[in-house]
Amino acid sequence: MIIAQAKRKENIAEYLLYMWQVEDTIRAYHFDIGEIDKNIISRFQVDDETKAKIKDWYENLIKMMELEHVKEKGHLQINKNVLITLTDLHLQLLKSPKYPQYAAQYYQTLPFIVELRAKTPEAQRVGELETCFNALYGVLMLKLQGKKIGNATQTAINNISYFIGLLAALYKKNEEKPLLDDDIN
């Protein structure tokens, strides 16, 4: 909860990846709040009231995952909504003549996105941004497991990471002051 709140304010992309990790952590602990409390919540160096709020946050996520039928795989609607919002901004930025550097970075990254999508079974293919986030999350998980990443994969991830970082920075600016108000027809 504390980490999620901070990431949401600072970097929406990191927030989304963090929330996916939280979903997987809940799955790894088999939706057992006692185990989550013992292994995660208890390690926070905060007062008891804050720990209770963190526990409530995890309990609510567990309930939502159960209600939304994403116990085994998939993402919560709140996380899907972040991706939808980012996709909307992405499409607006591509259409806007004000952000040619964004479009240029997107088109530079597009071959990597296309290649990743081509490697995914057709029934499992998702949109371009979700493909980027899946790649970033997958590499994050590999690194956490201590696995090596090949040069071609690292090149793709560097491009995707830069592109998503640019989108996240523009998202933050857009939250502070809308970037595209005068572009709306």
Secondary structure as UniProt FT lines:
FT   HELIX           2..10
FT   HELIX           12..28
FT   TURN            29..31
FT   HELIX           33..39
FT   HELIX           41..43
FT   HELIX           48..67
FT   TURN            68..69
FT   HELIX           77..95
FT   TURN            97..98
FT   HELIX           100..118
FT   HELIX           122..124
FT   HELIX           128..144
FT   TURN            145..146
FT   HELIX           151..176
FT   HELIX           181..183
//
